Amino acid sequence: MLTDLLLAASHHLLIFALVSMLVAESILLRGPIDGGVLQRLARLDSGYGGCAGLLLLIGLARVWYGVKGHDFYLHNPWFHAKLGAYVLVGLLSILPTVRFLRWRKALSLNPAYLPDAGEVAKMRGIVRFELVLIAAIFVLAAAMARYGGF
């Protein structure tokens, strides 16, 4: 029981950390972009990636070691939809991560570097869409918990 509590608490705290970092990225991408902002974006995105990885590991631990047992999850269509949306968020996050790393590298080569406004807008749109998908994950999680396998 204690293991389940620790896994659930860790899972929820990581979700809030992940969402916080993504919201911070979204806010930074709407304002003026300078060298400091580029550095913050890269650090935030690194933290976001770390949280996402830990979240996946803790989530899988909940499947195998949690009180509900793996049968509850593996036969639950809401769980599969939730996991699919999570994978989609992860795939979408690749482009901003690569872009932020490129921007940081360009900044190190040229301290006056500023990314193209169109690229910034595109990354802002992707980050915001990730947030929408995370909101969908919350809804799927609630459905999973309440409706099981329908």
C-alpha positions in Angstrom: 0.0 0.0 0.0 2.8 2.4 0.8 4.5 1.6 -2.5 1.3 2.5 -4.3 1.0 5.8 -2.4 4.6 6.7 -3.2 4.2 5.8 -6.8 0.9 7.8 -7.1 2.2 10.8 -5.3 5.4 10.8 -7.5 3.3 10.4 -10.6 1.1 13.4 -9.8 4.0 15.6 -8.7 5.9 14.8 -12.0 2.8 15.7 -14.0 2.5 19.1 -12.3 6.2 19.7 -12.8 6.0 18.7 -16.5 3.0 20.9 -17.1 4.6 23.8 -15.3 7.7 23.6 -17.5 5.7 23.4 -20.6 3.6 26.4 -19.6 6.8 28.3 -18.8 8.1 27.5 -22.3 4.9 28.7 -23.8 5.2 32.0 -21.9 8.8 32.5 -22.9 7.9 31.8 -26.6 5.3 34.6 -26.7 7.6 37.4 -25.6 10.8 38.9 -27.1 13.5 36.3 -27.7 17.0 37.1 -26.7 20.1 35.1 -25.5 18.8 34.8 -22.0 15.5 33.5 -23.1 17.1 31.0 -25.4 19.2 29.6 -22.5 16.1 29.4 -20.3 14.2 27.6 -23.0 16.9 25.0 -23.4 17.2 24.4 -19.6 13.4 24.2 -19.2 13.1 21.8 -22.1 15.9 19.7 -20.6 13.9 19.6 -17.3 10.7 18.8 -19.2 12.4 15.9 -20.9 13.7 14.5 -17.6 10.3 14.8 -16.1 8.7 13.1 -19.0 11.1 10.2 -18.8 10.6 9.8 -15.0 6.9 10.1 -15.5 6.9 7.2 -17.9 9.0 5.1 -15.6 6.8 5.8 -12.5 3.7 5.3 -14.6 4.9 1.9 -15.7 5.9 1.1 -12.1 2.3 1.9 -11.2 1.0 -0.6 -13.8 3.2 -3.4 -12.5 3.5 -2.6 -8.7 0.4 -0.5 -8.0 -2.7 -1.7 -6.1 -4.9 -2.0 -9.1 -2.6 -4.5 -10.8 -1.5 -4.7 -14.4 -4.7 -6.4 -15.6 -6.7 -3.3 -14.7 -4.4 -1.2 -17.0 -3.7 -3.6 -19.8 -7.4 -4.3 -20.4 -8.4 -0.7 -20.1 -9.0 1.1 -23.4 -8.8 4.5 -21.6 -5.3 3.6 -20.4 -4.3 2.8 -24.0 -5.7 6.1 -25.2 -3.9 7.9 -22.4 -0.6 6.2 -23.2 -1.1 6.9 -27.0 -1.7 10.6 -26.3 1.4 10.6 -24.0 3.5 9.1 -26.9 2.1 11.7 -29.3 3.1 14.6 -26.9 6.5 13.0 -26.7 6.8 12.8 -30.4 5.6 16.4 -30.8 8.1 17.6 -28.3 11.1 16.4 -30.4 10.9 19.3 -32.8 11.0 22.1 -30.1 13.8 20.3 -28.3 15.9 20.0 -31.5 15.1 23.7 -32.4 16.0 25.0 -28.9 19.3 23.1 -29.0 20.0 24.5 -32.4 19.2 28.0 -31.3 21.5 27.6 -28.2 24.3 26.4 -30.4 23.8 29.3 -32.9 23.9 31.7 -29.9 27.2 30.2 -28.7 28.7 30.8 -32.2 27.1 34.2 -32.6 26.1 36.1 -29.4 23.8 38.4 -31.5 21.8 35.4 -32.9 18.1 35.6 -32.7 15.8 33.0 -34.1 13.4 33.8 -37.0 10.0 35.0 -35.7 8.2 32.4 -37.9 10.2 29.6 -36.2 9.4 31.0 -32.8 5.7 31.1 -33.7 5.8 27.6 -35.0 7.4 26.3 -31.7 4.9 28.3 -29.6 2.1 26.6 -31.5 3.6 23.1 -31.0 4.1 23.7 -27.3 0.6 24.9 -26.9 -0.8 21.9 -28.8 1.2 19.7 -26.4 -0.6 21.4 -23.5 -4.0 20.7 -25.2 -3.0 17.1 -25.5 -2.0 16.9 -21.9 -5.4 18.3 -20.9 -6.9 15.4 -22.9 -4.6 13.0 -21.0 -6.1 14.4 -17.7 -9.6 13.6 -19.1 -8.5 10.1 -20.2 -7.0 9.5 -16.8 -10.3 10.4 -15.1 -12.2 8.1 -17.5 -9.7 5.3 -16.9 -10.0 5.5 -13.1 -13.8 5.7 -13.2 -14.9 3.5 -16.1 -12.2 0.8 -16.2 -12.8 -1.4 -19.2 -16.2 0.3 -20.0 
